[in-house]
C-alpha cells in the first residue's frame, strides 16, 4: 500500500523523498540483506509504501505516472543502494506493467495494474528459455487452443521474481514455428495455477539476494481471458514494449551503481595513507578517478537524452539500446577500477564496492547482452545508411527534415 501523502507530492518533492529512503533505509539495510540472503520484508514494505512499485503506472490506475525522464532520475537515485532492491520491483514497473498497459484489455489493466502499483501483486516476465534468449522469436513454449481456453507447455529460464511472483506474463507460441515472431502470444498466468512449478538456482554469481528462477509449465490450463489483449500474435510487440522501457531503467541503474562505487572509493582513498600522503593525492589514482567520472557522466547524459526522446512520443529503440550497452559496460569498467584502487579491501571483507562489482556484471547481460546490442546496432547502422544515408535515430538535420520545418 502506498502512503497516501506520497500521492500528493510533486516530482521534486518525491525525488527528495526517494533520496532520503535510499540514504536512511536502503543503504543501511544492505548488510542485513546480505546476511539474510534475501531482501528483508521491512525493506519491501518501505519500497511499496514509498511508491516505487508505482512510478510508471498511470494515476487513474493507482500509480504515480512519472515521465520516463523522471523515472530515470528516480532510478539513478535509488540505485545508489544495492541494485538487488530494484530487482524486486523492476519487473512490475517496466517489463510487465508496460506490456499490460499498452497491449492488455481494459479488464486486464483495471484488474492488475492498481494492485501492482500498490506493491500487492508481483509480476514476472516469462520470456527467456533455455534455447531462446536474445533470439526471442525462437521460443518453443506452446499454447494450444482448447474449449474455453488454452493449455500451455514449456520451460522458462533466468526469470526475475518468478519464484515469488503472484502473476506470470508468459510468452508462448500459438502459431507455427515458421511464423517466427508473428506466432508469439502473451498470457497472464497466476503462479498458483496447477502445472506451474518454479525453482531457484543452486548458485548466483551476483544478485544472490534476488535470484532468478526457472519455470516449468506442464499442461497449464488458462481461460480465454488470460490471453493478453484478447488477440493472438501480439506477444512479440508486447515484449518489445516492456523491454525498451526496462532497458532504459537498466541504463539508469548502471549510472546509480557507478555513482555509489565512485563515491565510496574516493572516501576510502582519502582516508588511507601510503608513502606519507592520502592515496587520493597520487596522480595515477586521480587519473583513474577522472576517467571513471568522465565515463559516468557520458552514460548519464546518454541515458537522460534517450529518456527525453522517449517522452517526446516515440520509442527511440536504437538510442535506448546504445544507452543500455554503454552504461552497462561503463558500470563494469568503473567497478573494476574501483576494486583495483581499493587494493586488499577490494577483495576481502564487507566493503560495499566489491559486492557491487559482482552485482553490476549481470547488467551487461540483462535486457539484451552487450554482444547482441553491438550486433543489432551495427546492423541498424548499415540498414539506415543504406536507405537514406543517415544513422538510426539521428540527430543530424537532413534535407527532408529541413523541408518539413
C-alpha positions as CSV (number, residue, x, y, z in Angstrom):
1,X,0.0,0.0,0.0
2,X,1.4,3.4,-1.0
3,X,1.5,6.0,1.8
4,X,-1.3,8.4,1.0
5,X,0.9,11.5,1.3
6,X,3.1,10.2,-1.5
7,X,0.3,10.7,-3.9
8,X,0.2,14.4,-3.1
9,X,3.9,15.2,-3.8
10,X,5.1,16.9,-6.9
11,X,8.1,15.3,-8.6
12,X,10.9,17.2,-7.0
13,X,9.5,16.6,-3.5
14,X,9.0,12.9,-4.4
15,X,12.6,12.6,-5.7
16,X,13.8,14.1,-2.4
17,X,11.8,11.5,-0.5
18,X,13.3,8.7,-2.6
19,X,16.8,10.1,-1.9
20,X,16.0,10.0,1.8
21,X,14.7,6.5,1.6
22,X,17.9,5.4,-0.1
23,X,20.1,7.0,2.5
24,X,18.1,6.2,5.6
25,X,16.7,2.8,4.8
26,X,18.1,1.0,1.7
27,X,21.8,1.6,2.2
28,X,21.8,0.9,5.9
29,X,19.9,-2.4,5.3
30,X,22.4,-3.8,2.8
31,X,24.4,-5.8,5.3
32,X,21.2,-7.2,6.8
33,X,20.1,-8.2,3.3
34,X,23.4,-10.0,2.6
35,X,23.4,-11.9,5.9
36,X,19.7,-13.0,5.4
37,X,20.3,-13.9,1.8
38,X,17.1,-12.1,0.8
39,X,15.6,-8.6,0.7
40,X,14.1,-8.1,4.2
41,X,10.3,-7.8,4.5
42,X,10.6,-4.4,6.2
43,X,12.5,-3.1,3.2
44,X,10.0,-4.4,0.7
45,X,7.3,-2.7,2.8
46,X,9.2,0.5,2.7
47,X,9.6,0.2,-1.1
48,X,5.8,-0.3,-1.5
49,X,4.8,2.5,0.9
50,X,7.3,4.8,-0.9
51,X,5.5,4.2,-4.2
52,X,8.4,2.6,-6.0
53,X,6.2,-0.2,-7.5
54,X,4.0,2.6,-9.0
55,X,6.4,5.0,-10.7
56,X,5.4,4.0,-14.3
57,X,1.8,3.2,-13.8
58,X,-0.9,5.8,-14.6
59,X,-2.6,7.8,-11.8
60,X,-6.0,6.6,-12.9
61,X,-4.8,3.0,-12.2
62,X,-3.3,3.7,-8.8
63,X,0.2,4.7,-9.9
64,X,2.3,7.9,-9.9
65,X,2.6,8.2,-13.6
66,X,6.1,9.9,-13.7
67,X,7.5,10.5,-17.2
68,X,10.4,8.4,-18.5
69,X,12.8,11.2,-17.8
70,X,11.5,11.4,-14.2
71,X,11.7,7.6,-13.8
72,X,15.3,7.6,-15.0
73,X,16.1,10.3,-12.4
74,X,14.5,8.3,-9.7
75,X,16.3,5.2,-10.7
76,X,19.7,6.9,-10.7
77,X,18.8,7.9,-7.1
78,X,17.5,4.7,-5.5
79,X,20.1,2.6,-7.2
80,X,22.9,4.3,-5.3
81,X,21.8,1.4,-3.0
82,X,22.2,-2.2,-4.0
83,X,20.7,-2.9,-7.4
84,X,19.3,-6.1,-5.8
85,X,16.5,-4.0,-4.3
86,X,15.5,-2.8,-7.8
87,X,15.2,-6.4,-8.9
88,X,12.3,-6.9,-6.6
89,X,10.1,-4.3,-8.3
90,X,11.7,-3.9,-11.7
91,X,9.5,-6.4,-13.5
92,X,6.4,-4.6,-12.1
93,X,7.4,-1.1,-13.2
94,X,8.9,-2.0,-16.6
95,X,8.6,-5.3,-18.4
96,X,5.1,-6.3,-17.1
97,X,3.2,-3.1,-16.4
98,X,4.1,-1.6,-19.8
99,X,3.1,-4.7,-21.8
100,X,-0.2,-4.8,-19.9
101,X,-0.8,-1.1,-20.2
102,X,-0.2,-0.9,-23.9
103,X,-1.5,-4.3,-25.0
104,X,-3.9,-5.5,-22.4
105,X,-7.7,-5.3,-22.4
106,X,-9.5,-2.8,-20.1
107,X,-10.4,-5.6,-17.7
108,X,-6.7,-6.8,-17.6
109,X,-5.4,-3.3,-16.9
110,X,-8.0,-2.5,-14.3
111,X,-7.7,-5.8,-12.6
112,X,-3.9,-6.0,-12.3
113,X,-2.3,-2.6,-12.5
114,X,-3.7,-1.0,-9.3
115,X,-2.6,-4.0,-7.3
116,X,0.8,-3.9,-9.0
117,X,1.2,-0.2,-8.2
118,X,0.4,-0.8,-4.6
119,X,3.1,-3.5,-4.3
120,X,0.5,-6.1,-3.5
121,X,0.7,-8.1,-6.7
122,X,4.2,-9.0,-8.0
123,X,4.6,-10.0,-11.7
124,X,7.4,-11.8,-13.6
125,X,8.2,-11.6,-17.3
126,X,8.5,-15.2,-18.6
127,X,10.1,-14.8,-22.0
128,X,13.6,-16.3,-21.9
129,X,14.0,-20.1,-22.5
130,X,17.0,-22.5,-22.4
131,X,17.2,-22.2,-26.2
132,X,15.7,-18.7,-26.8
133,X,17.2,-15.8,-25.1
134,X,18.2,-12.8,-27.2
135,X,16.6,-14.6,-30.2
136,X,13.1,-14.4,-28.5
137,X,11.3,-15.3,-31.8
138,X,12.7,-18.8,-31.5
139,X,10.9,-19.7,-28.3
140,X,9.4,-23.2,-28.1
141,X,6.9,-22.9,-25.3
142,X,3.5,-23.6,-26.8
143,X,-0.1,-22.6,-26.1
144,X,-2.7,-25.0,-27.5
145,X,-6.3,-23.9,-28.1
146,X,-8.9,-26.0,-26.2
147,X,-12.6,-25.4,-25.5
148,X,-12.9,-22.2,-23.4
149,X,-9.2,-21.6,-23.1
150,X,-5.6,-22.6,-23.7
151,X,-3.1,-25.3,-22.5
152,X,0.5,-24.1,-22.1
153,X,3.5,-26.3,-22.0
154,X,7.2,-25.3,-21.9
155,X,10.1,-24.2,-19.8
156,X,11.4,-20.7,-19.0
157,X,14.8,-19.8,-17.6
158,X,16.5,-16.8,-15.8
159,X,13.2,-15.2,-14.9
160,X,13.5,-12.4,-12.4
161,X,11.0,-12.5,-9.5
162,X,9.4,-15.8,-10.8
163,X,9.8,-17.6,-7.5
164,X,7.7,-15.1,-5.5
165,X,5.6,-13.6,-8.2
166,X,1.8,-13.7,-8.0
167,X,1.4,-13.5,-11.7
168,X,3.5,-14.6,-14.7
169,X,3.4,-12.9,-18.1
170,X,4.1,-16.0,-20.2
171,X,5.1,-15.8,-23.8
172,X,4.2,-18.8,-25.9
173,X,3.9,-19.9,-29.5
174,X,0.3,-20.0,-30.7
175,X,1.3,-20.2,-34.4
176,X,3.6,-22.5,-36.3
177,X,7.4,-22.2,-35.8
178,X,7.7,-20.9,-39.4
179,X,5.6,-17.9,-38.3
180,X,8.5,-16.5,-36.2
181,X,7.6,-13.5,-34.1
182,X,4.1,-13.3,-35.6
183,X,3.2,-16.6,-34.0
184,X,4.0,-15.5,-30.4
185,X,1.3,-14.5,-27.9
186,X,1.3,-13.5,-24.3
187,X,-0.7,-14.9,-21.4
188,X,-1.4,-13.8,-17.9
189,X,-0.9,-16.9,-15.7
190,X,-1.3,-16.8,-11.9
191,X,1.7,-18.6,-10.4
192,X,-0.6,-20.7,-8.3
193,X,-2.1,-22.3,-11.4
194,X,-1.9,-26.1,-11.5
195,X,1.0,-27.2,-13.6
196,X,3.2,-24.2,-12.8
197,X,6.4,-25.0,-11.0
198,X,9.3,-22.6,-10.2
199,X,12.8,-23.5,-8.9
200,X,15.8,-21.4,-7.8
201,X,19.4,-22.0,-9.0
202,X,21.9,-23.5,-6.6
203,X,24.2,-20.5,-7.0
204,X,24.0,-16.9,-8.2
205,X,27.2,-15.1,-9.1
206,X,25.9,-11.6,-8.1
207,X,22.3,-10.7,-7.3
208,X,22.4,-13.5,-4.8
209,X,19.7,-12.0,-2.6
210,X,17.2,-11.8,-5.5
211,X,17.9,-14.9,-7.6
212,X,16.3,-15.6,-11.0
213,X,14.3,-18.7,-11.4
214,X,13.3,-21.4,-13.8
215,X,9.7,-22.1,-14.6
216,X,8.2,-25.4,-15.8
217,X,4.7,-25.2,-17.4
218,X,3.1,-28.7,-17.7
219,X,-0.4,-28.8,-19.0
220,X,-1.2,-25.4,-17.6
221,X,-4.8,-24.5,-18.4
222,X,-5.9,-20.9,-18.6
223,X,-9.1,-19.3,-19.7
224,X,-9.6,-17.1,-22.8
225,X,-9.4,-14.1,-20.6
226,X,-5.8,-14.8,-19.9
227,X,-4.7,-14.0,-23.4
228,X,-3.1,-10.6,-23.2
229,X,-5.1,-8.1,-25.2
230,X,-7.5,-10.9,-26.2
231,X,-5.7,-11.4,-29.5
232,X,-3.0,-13.9,-30.7
233,X,0.1,-12.9,-32.5
234,X,0.8,-9.7,-30.5
235,X,3.1,-11.2,-27.9
236,X,6.3,-10.0,-29.5
237,X,5.1,-6.4,-29.8
238,X,4.1,-6.5,-26.1
239,X,7.5,-7.9,-25.2
240,X,9.4,-5.2,-27.0
241,X,7.2,-2.5,-25.3
242,X,8.2,-3.8,-21.9
243,X,11.8,-4.5,-22.9
244,X,12.5,-1.0,-24.3
245,X,11.2,0.5,-21.1
246,X,13.2,-1.8,-18.9
247,X,16.4,-1.2,-20.9
248,X,16.4,2.5,-20.0
249,X,15.8,1.6,-16.4
250,X,18.8,-0.7,-16.6
251,X,21.0,2.0,-18.1
252,X,19.9,4.4,-15.3
253,X,20.6,1.6,-12.7
254,X,24.2,1.4,-14.1
255,X,24.6,5.2,-13.5
256,X,23.3,4.9,-10.0
257,X,25.6,2.0,-9.2
258,X,28.7,3.7,-10.6
259,X,27.9,6.9,-8.7
260,X,27.9,5.0,-5.4
261,X,31.0,3.0,-6.2
262,X,32.9,6.1,-7.2
263,X,31.9,8.0,-4.1
264,X,32.7,5.1,-1.8
265,X,36.1,4.6,-3.4
266,X,37.0,8.2,-3.2
267,X,36.2,8.3,0.5
268,X,38.3,5.2,1.1
269,X,41.3,6.6,-0.8
270,X,41.1,9.9,1.1
271,X,41.1,8.0,4.4
272,X,44.0,5.7,3.6
273,X,47.7,6.9,3.6
274,X,50.6,5.4,1.7
275,X,54.0,6.9,1.1
276,X,53.2,9.6,3.6
277,X,50.1,11.0,1.9
278,X,46.5,10.0,1.2
279,X,46.1,7.7,-1.7
280,X,43.7,10.2,-3.2
281,X,46.6,12.6,-3.7
282,X,48.5,10.3,-6.0
283,X,48.4,11.4,-9.7
284,X,47.8,7.9,-11.0
285,X,44.9,7.4,-8.6
286,X,43.4,10.8,-9.6
287,X,43.7,9.9,-13.3
288,X,41.7,6.7,-12.7
289,X,39.1,8.6,-10.8
290,X,38.9,11.1,-13.5
291,X,38.4,8.5,-16.2
292,X,35.7,6.9,-14.1
293,X,33.9,10.2,-13.6
294,X,34.0,11.0,-17.4
295,X,32.6,7.6,-18.2
296,X,29.9,8.0,-15.6
297,X,28.8,11.4,-16.9
298,X,28.8,10.2,-20.5
299,X,26.4,7.4,-19.5
300,X,24.2,9.7,-17.5
301,X,23.9,12.1,-20.5
302,X,23.2,9.4,-23.0
303,X,20.5,7.8,-20.7
304,X,18.8,11.1,-20.0
305,X,18.7,12.1,-23.7
306,X,17.2,8.7,-24.6
307,X,14.6,9.3,-21.9
308,X,13.7,12.7,-23.2
309,X,13.3,11.3,-26.7
310,X,11.1,8.6,-25.2
311,X,8.9,11.3,-23.6
312,X,8.6,13.1,-27.0
313,X,6.2,10.5,-28.1
314,X,8.3,7.9,-29.9
315,X,10.4,5.0,-28.6
316,X,14.0,5.6,-29.8
317,X,14.9,2.0,-29.6
318,X,18.4,2.4,-31.1
319,X,19.3,5.2,-28.6
320,X,17.9,3.1,-25.8
321,X,20.0,0.1,-26.9
322,X,23.0,2.3,-27.1
323,X,22.4,3.7,-23.7
324,X,22.0,0.3,-22.2
325,X,25.1,-1.0,-23.9
326,X,27.3,1.9,-23.0
327,X,26.0,2.3,-19.4
328,X,26.4,-1.3,-18.5
329,X,29.9,-1.6,-19.9
330,X,30.7,1.7,-18.1
331,X,29.5,0.3,-14.8
332,X,31.7,-2.7,-15.1
333,X,34.7,-0.5,-16.0
334,X,34.1,1.7,-13.1
335,X,33.6,-1.2,-10.7
336,X,36.9,-2.9,-11.9
337,X,38.9,0.3,-11.4
338,X,37.4,0.9,-8.0
339,X,38.2,-2.6,-6.8
340,X,41.7,-2.2,-8.1
341,X,42.2,1.2,-6.4
342,X,40.9,-0.3,-3.1
343,X,43.7,-2.9,-3.0
344,X,43.2,-5.7,-0.5
345,X,39.9,-4.3,0.8
346,X,38.5,-4.7,-2.7
347,X,38.7,-8.5,-2.4
348,X,38.5,-9.1,1.4
349,X,35.8,-8.0,3.8
350,X,32.4,-6.4,3.8
351,X,33.0,-3.2,1.9
352,X,30.1,-2.5,-0.5
353,X,32.2,-1.8,-3.6
354,X,33.3,-5.4,-4.2
355,X,29.8,-6.6,-3.6
356,X,28.5,-4.1,-6.2
357,X,31.3,-5.1,-8.5
358,X,29.8,-8.6,-8.6
359,X,26.3,-7.4,-9.0
360,X,26.8,-4.9,-11.8
361,X,28.4,-7.6,-14.0
362,X,25.0,-9.1,-14.6
363,X,23.7,-5.8,-16.0
364,X,25.8,-6.4,-19.2
365,X,23.6,-9.5,-19.7
366,X,20.1,-8.4,-18.5
367,X,17.7,-6.9,-21.1
368,X,20.0,-8.0,-24.0
369,X,23.6,-8.8,-23.7
370,X,26.3,-6.4,-24.9
371,X,27.4,-8.5,-27.9
372,X,23.8,-8.7,-29.1
373,X,23.3,-5.0,-28.8
374,X,26.5,-4.4,-30.6
375,X,25.5,-6.6,-33.5
376,X,22.0,-5.2,-33.7
377,X,23.1,-1.6,-33.6
378,X,25.7,-2.3,-36.3
379,X,23.0,-3.9,-38.5
380,X,20.8,-0.9,-37.9
381,X,23.6,1.5,-38.9
382,X,24.2,-0.4,-42.2
383,X,20.5,-0.6,-42.9
384,X,19.7,3.0,-42.3
385,X,22.7,4.4,-44.0
386,X,21.9,2.2,-47.0
387,X,18.4,3.5,-47.0
388,X,18.9,7.3,-46.7
389,X,22.5,8.0,-45.7
390,X,21.7,8.8,-42.1
391,X,22.3,7.0,-38.8
392,X,19.4,5.4,-36.8
393,X,17.5,7.9,-34.5
394,X,19.8,10.5,-36.0
395,X,20.3,14.0,-34.5
396,X,21.5,15.3,-37.9
397,X,19.4,17.8,-39.8
398,X,18.5,16.1,-43.1
399,X,17.2,17.7,-46.2
400,X,13.9,16.1,-45.6
401,X,13.6,17.4,-42.0
402,X,14.7,20.9,-43.1
403,X,11.9,21.0,-45.8
404,X,9.4,19.8,-43.2
405,X,10.4,22.7,-40.9
